Amino acid sequence: MPLKLKKIVITGPESTGKSTLCEQLAMHFNTMWVPEFARKYLIEIGRSYNYNDLITIAKGQLDEEDSIAASLNAPVLFIDTDMYVMKVWCEYVYNQCHPFILNEIVNRHYDGYLLCNTDLPWVKDELREYPDPKTRKHLYLMYKDLLVNQTTPWYDIHGDYDERLQRAIQSVEQLMINN
């Protein structure tokens, strides 16, 4: 009987090392990772996003996740962004959330979350919006509140890049043993 694929989401505010960590973890565990669909989409549209773009981004993210998961022959998949990210984004920017996103939060199952803390320096790029430390901390607490109030195991990932990677590897090993 084949092993059940473990899906581990790397989440948290922008510029907290999520993509870097996904890539490092995938390399360490000899598997694949699902990149953040929003980044590619927002660069391609070449304009400011709106509320309706967020539903397109959510669906694109899930399609990418499903496609990679279906083709993967490994015990674990790392996912950069899930519907919690979309929920926080919708609610923080627009004070509302698409029902599709809320339904997917209920219907999708993940085996663990790694919550990236805001203790790395914010790095400017063409898509990032929130360099203010107070805003970053507020967003981090929004993610933490979501994770505290659900049943999937999660770990806080903090420290410099090397410390984060070591904490993340240990956390993933725990998730692989306990799930």
PANUVEX-472761 format. One line per field, with one value per residue: residue number from 1; residue in three letters; x negated, y negated, z of N, C-alpha, C in turn. Coordinates in Angstrom, 2 decimals. Atoms other than C-alpha are relative to their C-alpha. Example, Ala and Ser with C-alpha at 12.3 -4.5 7.8 and 13.67 -1.06 7.14 Angstrom:
// PANUVEX-472761
i 1|2
aa ALA|SER
n.xx -0.89|0.82
n.yy 1.19|1.19
n.zz 0.00|-0.06
ca.xx -12.30|-13.67
ca.yy 4.50|1.06
ca.zz 7.80|7.14
c.xx -0.90|0.77
c.yy -1.20|-1.09
c.zz 0.00|0.73
// end
This chain:
// PANUVEX-472761
i 1|2|3|4|5|6|7|8|9|10|11|12|13|14|15|16|17|18|19|20|21|22|23|24|25|26|27|28|29|30|31|32|33|34|35|36|37|38|39|40|41|42|43|44|45|46|47|48|49|50|51|52|53|54|55|56|57|58|59|60|61|62|63|64|65|66|67|68|69|70|71|72|73|74|75|76|77|78|79|80|81|82|83|84|85|86|87|88|89|90|91|92|93|94|95|96|97|98|99|100|101|102|103|104|105|106|107|108|109|110|111|112|113|114|115|116|117|118|119|120|121|122|123|124|125|126|127|128|129|130|131|132|133|134|135|136|137|138|139|140|141|142|143|144|145|146|147|148|149|150|151|152|153|154|155|156|157|158|159|160|161|162|163|164|165|166|167|168|169|170|171|172|173|174|175|176|177|178|179
aa MET|PRO|LEU|LYS|LEU|LYS|LYS|ILE|VAL|ILE|THR|GLY|PRO|GLU|SER|THR|GLY|LYS|SER|THR|LEU|CYS|GLU|GLN|LEU|ALA|MET|HIS|PHE|ASN|THR|MET|TRP|VAL|PRO|GLU|PHE|ALA|ARG|LYS|TYR|LEU|ILE|GLU|ILE|GLY|ARG|SER|TYR|ASN|TYR|ASN|ASP|LEU|ILE|THR|ILE|ALA|LYS|GLY|GLN|LEU|ASP|GLU|GLU|ASP|SER|ILE|ALA|ALA|SER|LEU|ASN|ALA|PRO|VAL|LEU|PHE|ILE|ASP|THR|ASP|MET|TYR|VAL|MET|LYS|VAL|TRP|CYS|GLU|TYR|VAL|TYR|ASN|GLN|CYS|HIS|PRO|PHE|ILE|LEU|ASN|GLU|ILE|VAL|ASN|ARG|HIS|TYR|ASP|GLY|TYR|LEU|LEU|CYS|ASN|THR|ASP|LEU|PRO|TRP|VAL|LYS|ASP|GLU|LEU|ARG|GLU|TYR|PRO|ASP|PRO|LYS|THR|ARG|LYS|HIS|LEU|TYR|LEU|MET|TYR|LYS|ASP|LEU|LEU|VAL|ASN|GLN|THR|THR|PRO|TRP|TYR|ASP|ILE|HIS|GLY|ASP|TYR|ASP|GLU|ARG|LEU|GLN|ARG|ALA|ILE|GLN|SER|VAL|GLU|GLN|LEU|MET|ILE|ASN|ASN
n.xx -0.84|0.84|-0.09|-0.82|0.79|-0.13|0.05|0.41|-0.12|0.85|-0.89|0.43|0.01|0.97|1.41|0.43|0.82|-0.81|0.42|1.35|-0.13|-0.61|1.01|1.01|-0.60|-0.19|1.31|0.43|-0.82|-0.02|-1.37|-0.35|-0.76|-0.95|0.28|-1.11|-0.60|-0.27|1.17|-0.01|-1.22|0.06|0.99|-0.58|-1.10|0.62|-0.80|-0.35|-1.03|-1.26|-0.62|-0.32|1.24|0.37|-0.64|0.78|1.26|-0.31|-0.25|1.27|0.84|-0.50|0.27|1.43|0.19|-0.58|0.77|1.29|-0.27|-0.42|1.13|1.13|0.27|0.83|-0.87|-0.37|-0.07|0.02|-0.91|0.22|-1.26|-1.26|-1.18|0.12|0.66|-1.00|-0.96|0.62|0.16|-1.34|-0.55|0.83|-0.07|-1.37|-0.95|-0.95|0.69|-0.80|-0.50|0.79|1.20|-0.43|-0.38|1.21|0.65|-0.70|0.04|1.36|0.70|1.46|0.57|0.73|0.30|1.16|-0.32|1.22|-0.08|0.42|1.29|0.95|-0.19|-0.88|0.74|-0.87|-0.07|-1.08|-1.32|-0.19|-0.76|-0.07|1.32|-0.10|0.07|-1.27|-0.93|0.48|-0.32|-1.45|-0.32|0.48|-0.96|-1.20|0.29|0.13|-1.35|-0.64|0.60|-0.33|-1.42|-0.31|0.54|1.21|1.21|0.76|1.23|0.48|1.34|0.61|1.47|0.59|-0.33|0.50|-0.81|-1.33|0.07|0.15|-1.29|-0.98|0.32|-0.42|-1.46|-0.51|0.28|-1.04|-1.27|0.04|-0.10|-1.26|-1.22
n.yy 1.18|1.20|0.94|1.19|1.22|1.02|1.35|0.95|1.37|1.03|1.15|1.18|1.25|0.15|0.24|-0.74|-1.13|-1.18|-0.65|-0.52|-1.17|-1.08|-0.53|-0.71|-1.22|-0.93|-0.54|-0.84|-1.21|-0.59|0.04|1.23|0.99|0.77|1.44|0.91|0.36|1.44|0.73|-0.13|0.62|1.46|0.51|-0.14|0.93|1.30|1.10|-0.25|-1.03|0.38|-1.07|-1.14|-0.71|-0.92|-1.30|-0.61|-0.44|-1.15|-1.16|-0.34|-0.63|-1.35|-0.80|-0.34|-0.98|-1.28|-0.53|-0.51|-1.13|-1.16|-0.57|-0.19|-1.31|0.27|-0.03|1.31|1.13|1.28|0.91|1.42|0.75|-0.75|0.86|0.91|1.20|0.71|0.56|1.16|1.01|0.55|0.71|1.14|1.05|0.30|-0.22|-1.05|-1.15|-0.78|-1.27|-1.10|-0.15|-0.54|-1.41|-0.79|-0.16|-1.10|-1.26|-0.49|-0.56|0.09|-0.77|0.88|1.37|0.69|1.42|0.81|1.20|1.24|0.43|0.26|1.35|0.12|0.24|0.64|-0.40|0.69|-0.45|0.09|1.19|0.35|0.01|0.49|-1.10|-0.14|-0.67|-1.38|-0.73|-0.16|-1.07|-1.25|-0.39|-0.48|-1.39|-0.80|-0.20|-1.03|-1.31|-0.38|-0.35|-1.16|-1.22|-0.50|0.42|1.06|0.38|1.35|-0.05|1.31|0.02|0.34|-1.00|-1.32|-0.48|-0.33|-1.27|-1.08|-0.13|-0.54|-1.42|-0.70|0.02|-0.91|-1.37|-0.27|-0.17|-1.27|-1.07|0.07|-0.05
n.zz 0.00|0.04|-1.11|0.20|0.16|-1.05|0.53|-1.03|0.49|-0.57|0.01|-0.74|0.75|1.09|-0.31|-1.20|0.42|0.32|1.25|-0.24|-0.87|0.79|0.91|-0.79|-0.54|1.11|0.31|-1.12|-0.07|1.34|0.47|0.72|-0.75|0.80|-0.14|-0.20|1.28|0.05|0.50|1.46|0.51|-0.14|0.96|1.34|0.30|0.21|-0.56|-1.40|-0.16|-0.62|-0.80|0.86|0.33|-1.08|0.24|1.09|-0.62|-0.86|0.87|0.63|-1.01|-0.23|1.21|-0.02|-1.07|0.42|1.12|-0.49|-0.91|0.79|0.74|-0.90|-0.56|-1.17|-1.18|-0.53|0.91|-0.68|0.69|-0.31|0.04|0.06|-0.07|-1.14|0.52|0.79|-0.95|-0.65|1.03|0.27|-1.16|-0.36|1.03|0.45|-1.10|0.37|0.60|0.95|-0.54|0.56|-0.83|-1.30|0.21|0.20|-1.31|-0.68|0.76|0.26|-1.16|-0.02|-1.10|-0.88|0.41|-0.53|-0.01|0.04|-0.81|0.68|-0.52|1.08|0.56|1.16|1.24|1.00|1.40|0.71|-0.43|-1.45|-0.35|-1.41|-0.66|-1.37|-0.97|-0.73|0.91|0.17|-1.23|-0.01|0.96|-0.61|-1.05|0.69|0.38|-1.21|-0.50|0.83|-0.28|-1.38|-0.06|0.85|-0.62|0.66|-0.71|0.63|-0.68|0.26|0.56|-0.23|-0.01|1.29|1.02|-0.38|-1.13|0.52|0.71|-0.97|-0.70|0.94|0.21|-1.21|-0.05|1.02|-0.48|-1.02|0.70|0.73|-1.01|-0.78|0.82
ca.xx 0.00|-1.49|-2.25|0.22|-1.24|-1.87|-1.12|-2.90|-2.06|-4.60|-2.63|-3.01|-3.29|-5.20|-8.99|-9.35|-11.30|-8.44|-9.57|-13.20|-12.20|-9.94|-12.75|-15.27|-12.89|-12.04|-15.74|-16.45|-13.57|-14.12|-10.66|-8.83|-7.18|-4.28|-5.32|-3.11|-0.76|-0.01|-3.53|-3.41|0.16|-0.43|-3.53|-1.64|1.40|-0.84|1.60|2.75|4.84|8.47|10.77|11.87|8.25|7.93|10.43|8.49|5.29|6.90|8.13|4.77|2.95|5.18|4.84|1.05|1.16|3.45|1.41|-1.91|-0.43|1.11|-2.21|-4.40|-5.97|-7.37|-6.12|-5.86|-4.90|-5.70|-3.19|-4.03|-0.65|2.78|6.28|5.42|3.08|5.90|8.29|5.89|5.19|8.91|9.83|6.86|7.16|10.91|12.57|14.34|13.49|14.77|17.01|14.98|11.88|13.73|15.18|11.76|10.36|12.97|12.65|8.87|6.70|3.09|0.77|-1.06|-1.85|-5.10|-4.38|-7.22|-7.77|-8.59|-12.07|-13.83|-14.46|-11.79|-13.12|-11.59|-10.42|-7.84|-4.98|-5.52|-3.32|-3.95|-7.46|-6.22|-7.21|-3.93|-1.86|-4.03|-3.56|0.20|0.38|-1.73|0.72|3.63|1.98|1.14|4.76|5.98|3.54|4.23|7.94|7.76|6.66|3.75|0.34|-1.79|-5.21|-6.55|-9.62|-11.92|-15.57|-18.01|-17.85|-20.01|-18.10|-14.79|-15.87|-17.01|-13.76|-11.72|-13.53|-12.99|-9.33|-8.76|-10.43|-8.03|-5.06|-6.17|-6.44|-3.26|-0.85
ca.yy 0.00|-3.39|-5.93|-8.77|-12.03|-14.46|-18.06|-20.72|-24.39|-27.13|-30.24|-33.72|-37.35|-38.52|-38.61|-36.01|-33.48|-31.17|-30.50|-30.08|-27.66|-25.65|-25.27|-24.28|-21.76|-20.21|-19.81|-18.38|-15.87|-15.09|-16.15|-19.01|-22.19|-24.31|-27.91|-30.86|-31.32|-34.96|-36.10|-34.78|-35.98|-39.52|-39.97|-38.72|-41.02|-44.07|-46.19|-46.60|-43.70|-43.94|-41.85|-39.66|-38.87|-37.19|-34.47|-33.85|-33.62|-31.23|-28.91|-29.06|-28.19|-25.17|-24.00|-24.15|-22.25|-19.56|-19.15|-18.76|-16.48|-14.19|-13.71|-13.39|-10.12|-11.19|-11.10|-14.86|-18.01|-21.55|-24.25|-27.96|-29.56|-28.10|-29.42|-30.84|-33.24|-34.11|-34.65|-36.99|-38.85|-39.29|-40.35|-42.63|-44.51|-44.28|-43.44|-40.48|-37.03|-35.08|-32.15|-29.87|-30.50|-29.84|-26.61|-25.42|-26.06|-23.66|-21.06|-20.80|-18.71|-19.44|-17.53|-20.49|-24.17|-26.03|-29.63|-31.96|-34.70|-38.32|-38.37|-38.40|-41.82|-42.88|-42.79|-45.14|-43.82|-44.88|-43.01|-43.47|-45.99|-46.04|-47.03|-48.53|-46.27|-46.96|-45.89|-42.81|-41.78|-42.36|-40.13|-37.47|-37.48|-37.07|-33.91|-32.67|-33.16|-31.06|-28.25|-28.27|-27.90|-24.79|-21.21|-20.68|-20.71|-23.78|-25.12|-28.66|-29.09|-31.91|-32.93|-33.61|-31.60|-28.75|-28.52|-28.55|-25.71|-23.61|-24.31|-23.54|-20.24|-19.19|-20.21|-18.31|-15.21|-15.47|-15.84|-12.81|-10.70|-11.90|-11.94
ca.zz 0.00|-0.98|1.72|2.14|0.92|3.78|2.88|4.91|4.43|4.97|5.94|7.37|6.31|3.26|3.36|6.12|4.07|3.06|-0.51|0.50|3.24|0.90|-1.59|1.09|2.66|-0.69|-1.40|2.06|1.89|-1.81|-2.90|-4.60|-3.40|-4.63|-5.33|-4.49|-7.47|-6.59|-7.40|-10.97|-11.49|-10.21|-12.36|-15.42|-15.02|-14.79|-12.76|-9.19|-7.96|-6.88|-4.70|-7.63|-8.49|-5.11|-6.07|-9.29|-7.25|-4.74|-7.50|-9.28|-6.06|-5.47|-9.08|-8.78|-5.48|-6.87|-10.04|-8.24|-5.55|-8.21|-9.98|-6.91|-5.87|-2.50|1.09|1.62|-0.30|0.84|-0.03|-0.13|0.62|1.29|1.79|5.22|3.40|1.03|3.96|5.76|2.52|1.73|5.25|5.85|2.55|1.83|5.19|3.60|2.26|-0.73|0.32|-2.00|0.12|3.37|1.97|0.85|4.33|5.67|2.89|2.48|4.76|5.60|7.89|9.37|9.22|9.63|10.60|9.60|12.11|11.21|12.75|9.36|7.81|5.33|1.74|-0.82|-4.17|-6.75|-5.04|-1.31|0.46|4.22|5.39|8.67|11.62|13.44|10.41|9.88|13.51|13.25|10.16|11.90|14.82|12.39|11.02|14.50|15.61|12.69|13.50|17.24|16.54|14.34|14.96|12.55|14.27|13.64|14.55|14.87|12.68|13.74|13.84|11.04|7.81|9.12|12.41|10.54|8.31|11.26|13.18|10.08|9.43|13.05|12.86|9.63|11.10|14.09|11.74|9.72|12.88|14.61|11.66
c.xx -0.89|0.21|0.91|-0.92|0.29|-0.16|-0.28|-0.04|-0.98|0.81|-0.59|0.03|-1.05|-1.40|-0.42|-0.73|0.77|-0.51|-1.39|0.07|0.62|-1.04|-1.05|0.54|0.21|-1.33|-0.45|0.75|0.19|1.42|0.23|0.70|0.88|-0.31|1.28|0.52|0.18|-1.14|-0.02|1.19|-0.10|-1.03|0.59|1.10|-0.50|0.82|0.22|1.11|1.26|0.58|0.29|-1.24|-0.35|0.66|-0.73|-1.31|0.24|0.19|-1.28|-0.94|0.42|-0.23|-1.46|-0.28|0.51|-0.80|-1.32|0.22|0.36|-1.16|-1.18|-0.10|-1.01|0.92|0.50|-0.04|0.04|0.77|-0.22|1.31|1.18|1.15|0.03|-0.67|1.02|1.04|-0.56|-0.11|1.34|0.48|-0.83|0.17|1.44|1.08|1.11|-0.80|0.98|0.47|-0.78|-1.21|0.36|0.39|-1.22|-0.79|0.61|-0.26|-1.39|-0.64|-1.51|-0.50|-0.81|-0.22|-1.30|0.28|-1.29|0.21|-0.61|-1.38|-1.11|0.21|0.92|-0.85|0.97|-0.07|1.25|1.40|0.27|0.56|-0.19|-1.36|0.05|-0.01|1.31|1.04|-0.40|0.35|1.51|0.42|-0.44|1.00|1.33|-0.19|-0.05|1.37|0.73|-0.53|0.32|1.42|0.41|-0.78|-1.27|-1.22|-0.74|-1.19|-0.36|-1.45|-0.60|-1.52|-0.53|0.28|-0.46|0.81|1.40|-0.02|-0.13|1.30|1.04|-0.25|0.44|1.52|0.60|-0.23|1.02|1.35|0.05|0.16|1.39|1.26|0.12
c.yy -1.24|-0.89|-1.16|-1.21|-0.95|-1.37|-0.96|-1.40|-0.90|-1.30|-1.15|-1.23|-0.01|-0.24|0.64|1.29|1.24|0.75|0.62|1.28|1.18|0.67|0.81|1.32|1.05|0.66|0.98|1.34|0.66|0.11|-1.30|-0.97|-0.77|-1.48|-0.81|-0.47|-1.50|-0.78|0.01|-0.75|-1.53|-0.63|0.04|-1.02|-1.43|-1.20|0.29|1.05|-0.60|1.22|1.24|0.76|1.03|1.36|0.74|0.55|1.24|1.26|0.45|0.70|1.45|0.91|0.44|1.08|1.37|0.66|0.61|1.21|1.26|0.68|0.39|1.43|-0.17|-0.06|-1.35|-1.06|-1.27|-1.02|-1.43|-0.73|0.96|-0.98|-0.87|-1.31|-0.83|-0.66|-1.26|-1.15|-0.69|-0.88|-1.23|-1.15|-0.43|0.20|0.98|1.13|0.75|1.30|1.22|0.27|0.61|1.46|0.89|0.18|1.17|1.34|0.57|0.51|-0.15|0.72|-0.85|-1.35|-0.44|-1.48|-0.81|-1.32|-1.20|-0.48|-0.08|-1.43|0.05|-0.35|-0.54|0.75|-0.63|0.38|-0.20|-1.36|-0.51|0.05|-0.38|1.16|0.24|0.74|1.46|0.85|0.25|1.14|1.36|0.49|0.47|1.46|0.91|0.30|1.08|1.39|0.49|0.55|1.06|1.19|0.55|-0.49|-1.11|-0.35|-1.43|0.11|-1.41|0.15|-0.42|1.14|1.40|0.59|0.40|1.36|1.16|0.23|0.65|1.49|0.81|0.08|0.97|1.44|0.39|0.26|1.34|1.17|0.04|0.11|1.30
c.zz 0.00|1.22|-0.37|-0.07|1.15|-0.65|1.15|-0.61|0.73|-0.14|0.80|-0.89|-1.11|0.57|1.33|-0.38|-0.39|-1.24|0.14|0.82|-0.75|-0.90|0.75|0.55|-1.09|-0.37|1.09|0.01|-1.37|-0.56|-0.78|0.95|-0.97|0.21|0.20|-1.36|-0.16|-0.62|-1.53|-0.60|0.02|-0.95|-1.41|-0.29|-0.15|0.45|1.47|0.07|0.61|0.72|-0.86|-0.45|1.07|-0.16|-1.12|0.56|0.86|-0.85|-0.70|0.96|0.23|-1.20|-0.05|1.05|-0.43|-1.11|0.47|0.90|-0.79|-0.70|0.89|0.52|1.13|1.21|0.49|-1.11|0.82|-0.84|0.50|-0.25|-0.10|0.15|1.26|-0.44|-0.78|0.92|0.66|-1.00|-0.28|1.16|0.36|-0.99|-0.28|1.07|-0.35|-0.65|-0.90|0.65|-0.52|0.88|1.35|-0.11|-0.18|1.30|0.73|-0.70|-0.21|1.27|-0.21|1.24|0.97|-0.61|0.65|-0.16|0.10|0.72|-0.75|0.46|-1.05|-0.49|-1.22|-1.21|-1.04|-1.32|-0.61|0.48|1.49|0.40|1.43|0.71|1.48|1.00|0.76|-0.85|-0.18|1.22|0.10|-0.94|0.54|1.05|-0.60|-0.42|1.23|0.59|-0.78|0.36|1.40|0.07|-1.02|0.54|-0.63|0.76|-0.77|0.89|-0.40|-0.47|0.09|0.03|-1.36|-0.98|0.38|1.16|-0.45|-0.68|0.98|0.79|-0.90|-0.25|1.21|0.10|-1.00|0.43|1.06|-0.67|-0.73|0.97|0.61|-0.83|-0.72
// end
